[in-house]
C-alpha cells in the first residue's frame, strides 16, 4: 500500500509508468463497437433496432426497411459524430499537454524533455505561470522562505492562491544542491483525495541529516495547478499522470480547509483555529523566535471529510421526461393492443375471406409461422406510433433552451462578468415545475462580501453608533492610546488567518484570502494599524457576561460574530507540543485524527480578547425574488449552517417568513431525543390545526434536532415537510442538507437546491435541479450544479421565464410528436380495414420516412420561439407558474386530447380521401399522396393554431416546410424509377385534389378551432385570460389586483420588511454533527464555552423584538 | 515565557516593511475586493446606459441585430388573439367559400351522364345460377353475353368505358407487393422473389411475373348502337408515363399463364409490354376494394333514349369471392366522373360553419365577455369570494 520514490535515481524509475495523459474514451479501433454499445443501452434505441431488424424480413415489412434504417442511422451517426468530435478534442488537448516541454534533472544536469516522459522520481523544474505536469513533492523554490504560491482553480475551482512550502529537510538547499539531491519518499499509493497527502521524505547523506520529515499536501504541487508569484519551483515527481485517477474523480472538499501558516519576516506564527458549537473562532497566536522553525502547522476545525466523491453524476430525468416515458409506455401498450386485435382479425379474415380471393393465392398448407405474419406486419405498421424523431427533436429544443439561458443578457451578472450557464442542457423543463426551493444562506441570499462593522473588546462595544467600528472615534482613540486589549485583539485579528499578502511591483500590498471573513478582518486591522505604536501587556480577566451579551446582540443584528481569544505558552510547553504535533503530522495513518487530538491539547483555557462582528449584506433583489417565487407557489426552505437567531433574522429580511400576526414560527428543538420528539409532535399538531387558516406557518429546526429526527422520526417529519411551506433549518451539515433534499424528493416534490459553496455541493447534486451561484466561495457549487448564475435574483427569471417557457414548449412539442405519428398510424390502421386487414401500408417508404423526419419535425421545432405570454406578464403574474408546476400542459388528459385529435384527423383525412378519390381515381399511389398531403395540410394548421406568437422564423418554418413538401414531392415525381413517378404532377393538375385538400383542412380544423375558441372564451384558463389581457392592449393590471394566491394562502410579507435595513450575519462554517475526529473536539470545545450559547428560550423572545426594530 | 510575545509589536509595527502594515497607505476602509467590485458596477452602469451597439464582450453576442434578438428570445412576433370577431369572421369566410364551391362541385357532378350496369349475375345462364363457379370455370361453356341498356341522358363524347370491380382487394398486401417493376421495365433477367408466388413456372421465369399480372382482368366488351357498331378506342387508355418509362418496349410476355393454375387473362407474346395497355391499366393497383379501370373511350355522342347493346365476354371469375362486375359508361368534367361526395361535403361543411358563426355571434351578444378581463382569473375570483 506504500510506494517508495527514490529521488533522482534512474534505476528505480521504471517501476512506475510514464506521464502520458490519456483522457480519451475511445481509440480508433474500439470507437464503433463501444459507441454503438453505449447507444444501444437506451430502451428507445433498442426498440427501434428491433423494428428495423423485423423490417428486414420482407414477408412482413409493409415498407422498405430504409424507412426505419434511414432515420435510425442518421440519429446514431449524429450522436456518434458528436462523441467522436469530443473525443478528438480530448485527444488534441492531451497531445498538447503530453508534448509540452519541461525541465528535469538528469545525471546532475537539467534537460528539456516532453511532459509525457517524466518518470516517478524525476526532479521537475517549473517556472512562474507554468502548469504543473504531474504531482510533485516540493523540494525547492526561488523564495528564501521556501514557499511558493499555486493556483488550484483547475482542481477545486478556488481562484485564490494557496501557499505551498518545501519540506523542512530541503530548506536551505541552493539550486546547485538541488540537482544532486538524493533520497527516498515514502508515500501512499495514489488516491483521489486532493486534500491529503500523508508521506515522509528522507534525504540521503550528504544532504542534511537523514531524519524522516513528514510531508503533507502543503508540500506538494498537484498536477494542473499553476505556479504563481514565484520565480521557480522544483519538485520530485511522485505520481505521474498514468497512475493518477482522472481529474473527474477527484473530489472537491469542503471549502473551509485552511492552512494555518503565516510567514512574516522570518517569523513563524502558529495559528490555531477552532470552532465551537456556536461558531466562535478562538485564535491563539504564538510567535517562535527560531528563524527556520520547521513547523508548518496545518489544522482546522471543520475538516470533516465530506466524502463528496463527485464521480460522474447520474443523468437527471425531468418530471416531463418521466411523463413522456409514461405516455410512451401507454402508447406502446396501445400499439400492442392494436397489433393483437388487428392481427387476430387479420388472421380470421384471411381464413374466412382471403382464401376465397383466388387472386391472392394463399397456399393451403402454410408454414407454422404464417399465423405470426399478419400480427408482425401490424407491429411494423404501428411502430411509427412511437415517433423516432421525438428523441432528436427533444434533444434539439432542450439544447436551445440551454443556449437561451446562456445567452440571456438579463441574467448576465455584470458585476462579476458571469453569464448564466446551463451545464445540464437536459432539464430546463424541470425549472418550470419546481415546487420546493432549498436555499443556502451565505453567498446565496447574502453577498458574502464581508465588512468589519463592530467589535467588542474588553467589554467595550465599538461601532454601535455609526455602525462602523473603523470610524468609531473611541476605537481610534483606544488604538492611539495603545490600549493593550485593543492591540492584542487587532493583532490576533490580523495574524490568525490564511491571508496571503501579495506585493505588487509598485509596492502596494493586496491580500488573497480563502475566506471572506478573514479578508475583512485583515483589512480592518490594517486600517487601524496605521496609527498603532504600542507595546503589549497582559490582559485582565474579562467579564464573560459582556461577551455573551455582545455575541447575542450582534447575532440579532444579523452580523457574523467571531470570538477571539488567546493563551500564552511557555517555551517548554510549546516545544513539547511542537514535538507531539510533528509526530502526529508525520503519521501515515489517521493523520488528521492525530493532529486534531494534539491540537486539542493546546486549545483550552483560552482568554477571551473580544468579539468581532462582520456584516454580510443581503444580495440585491433577494426579498422581491423570494416574494415572487413564493407567490408562484414555490415553497422555500432555508438550510444554513448559521445560528438559529441569525437564520430567522435573515429569513425575515428576505420575506421568507412573515412576522406575527400574519405568520407564525414553530420551533423544533431539544437536546435529547425525548425533548425533540415532544417538540416535533407539538409542532406537527399546531401545523395540522392551523393548516386551514390563512396563516403562514414555518418551522425552525436545528441540526442537532434534525439529526435525531432524521434517524428516529422520519415519518412525522415527512408529514411536517408536506404541511409546511416554509422551513428554516439551521446548523445543518452538508450531508443533512442533502438528506432534506432527498426527503422532499421522496415525497414526489420537484426540488431545486441553490447554493454557492462547497458545503452545498451535495445538496445541489441530490436535488432535481441544482443551481450554483458563482460567488466568492469559489466555483465548486457552480461546477457541480446544473445551472450556474451570478446572483440569487436571477433565479426568478430562470424559473418564471426560462423554466416556464421550456415546459410549455416541450409540452407542446412532445404531444405534437405523438399526434403526428398517431395521425399517420391511424390512417394506416383505417386503411387496413379496406385492404383486407392484411397490413398493407397506404404510404410508400419514402413518404413515411420523410413525414417523420422532415415534413412534420421542422415546423414544430420553431416552438422554441413560441411565447404564450410575454415575459413581463409572467413576472407580473407569477401565479401562472402553477400550470407548469401542476403539469397541466402535459398529462394523460391533455394527451388524451391530442390522441383524440389525431384519431379525428385521421378519420377526416381517410374518409374524405377515399370518397373524393373513389372509383376511377382510386389509384394506390395517388390516393396515398392525397392522404399524405391532407395530413401535411392539417399539421401545418395545427402548428399554426397551437402557437401563440409568430416570428418570421415560425412563418418560414411552417409555410416553408409546406412549400418544401410540394417541392420535394414534385422532385421525386420526376424520377422514373420512383414509385410515385409523375404522381404529384398529375395531382397538382387536378382541381379535385386542391378541393379535397381544402375540404380536409376545413373539416379537420373547423371543430378544433370552434372548440378551442369556445374554451378560450367561455371557460378560459388563467393563461388564456392573461393572453387576452395582454393582446387587447388594455390597461395592464398588475400584481396589486392579483395579490392573493391561487392557493389558499394570503398575500405576503409586509413592506416594512422589504424596506428594513438590509443586514445580515452568516457563517461559512458548518457545525459538525457527524462522527469525525472533529466531533469530539467540538463537544469538548463547546463544553468549555457553554456559557456562550444563548439559551434556547431567548431566541423566540428575540424574534418578535426584532420585528419591531426593523 | 513571554519571549515570543515580546517580539510581537516589533514584528508588526516597526518600520522594517512588515507586509501587514503596508496597506494602510493605499487602502480605504472598504476591502480591496469590495472597491474593485463597486468600480466594476459603476463602469457597467455607464456601459449599459450607452448600451445599444456597443462592442460584444467576451464572446457574448453583439447587442443589436436579428441574431441578438433571437438569442434574447425577443424577435418581433405577431401574436394573434382569438377574439370573437376574428373567429366569427373565420367561420363566416369558411361558410362563404365552402357553400358556393359545394354548389359548383355538385353542379359539375350532375353534369356527368353515367350508366352503371352490373352484369356478373345477369350473364350467368339460368342453369348455373346456383353454381356460378362451375360456370365460370368450365371453359367449354361460351362466356358470351349480351346486355342492353337504355341511355337516359345525352352523352357527349368522349365517353369513357370503365369496368368496375367490387369486393376485389387489389390492395391486399400479398397481392399488391407481388410484382417486379424492374422486370416490367428491363426484362426477365430481373425476375426476383418480390413476385412470389408467381415467379417461375415450369422452372422458367414468368414475364410479367407476380400476382397482379397473373390475375389480369380479361372480360371484353363490344358495343353496338342499333345495328351500328360503336367504336371503342382502346389506345392510350393507360398513363403515358407508364408506357414510356415503366414498361419496356423490348420486354415481351414470356412463359405467361403457363402454370398449372391459370389466373386471369393471357397476353400476346409478340406485343411488348409497353403496348399491353390492358395490363398497364390493371397493374396500376387500386387502393380500394371497389374500383373502376378504364377499358376504352367512345369518341361519339350518344343521344338520350338510345339503346346500347353490350357484347360482353364474361371470362373473369369474381364468383368465388362474391365480387361484383359492372360496366360503366360515363362522361367527364373538370372534376372527374360522377361523384357527389365533394359537393355535399362542401355544402355541409360550409353551412355548419355558417351555423357556428351565427351561434357564436349570438352567444357573444347574449353573454358578452369583455376581452381580457382580469376578473375571470381564478385566483382573483377566489380572492373576491374571500
Interface residues (C-beta under 8 A of the other chain):
Chain A: X58 X62 X264 X265 X267 X285 X286 X287 X288 X289 X353 X354 X356 X357 X358 X359 X360 X361 X362 X363 X377 X403 X404 X407 X408 X409 X410 X412 X414 X415 X416 X417 X419 X449 X450 X451 X468 X470 X471 X487 X491 X494 X495 X501 X503 X507 X508 X509 X510 X511 X519 X520 X522 X523 X524 X525 X526 X527 X529 X530 X532 X533 X534 X535 X536 X568 X570 X571 X574 X776 X805 X831 X834 X835 X836 X838 X839 X840 X842 X865 X867 X877 X879 X912 X914 X915 X916 X917 X918 X919 X920 X921 X922 X923 X924 X925 X926 X927 X928 X948 X949 X950 X951 X952 X953 X954 X976 X977 X979 X981 X982 X990 X991 X992 X995 X996 X998 X999 X1002 X1003 X1006 X1009 X1010 X1012 X1013 X1016 X1017 X1018 X1020 X1022 X1025 X1026 X1027 X1028 X1029 X1030 X1031 X1032 X1034 X1037 X1041 X1042 X1043 X1044 X1045 X1046 X1048
Chain B: X1 X2 X3 X4 X5 X6 X7 X8 X9 X11 X12 X13 X16 X18 X19 X20 X21 X22 X23 X24 X25 X26 X27 X29 X30 X31 X32 X33 X34 X37 X40 X41 X44 X47 X48 X57 X58 X60 X61 X63 X70 X71 X72 X73 X75 X76 X77 X78 X79 X80 X81 X82 X83 X84 X87 X90 X91 X94 X97 X98 X101 X105 X160 X162 X164 X168 X169 X170 X171 X172 X173 X174 X175 X176 X181 X193 X194 X197 X198 X211 X214 X215 X239 X241 X245 X246 X261 X263 X264 X284 X285 X286 X287 X288 X289 X290 X291 X292 X293 X294 X317 X320 X321 X322 X334 X335 X336 X337 X339 X341 X342 X345 X346 X349 X352 X353 X356 X360 X363 X364 X367 X369 X371 X372 X373 X374 X376 X377 X378 X379 X380 X382 X383 X386
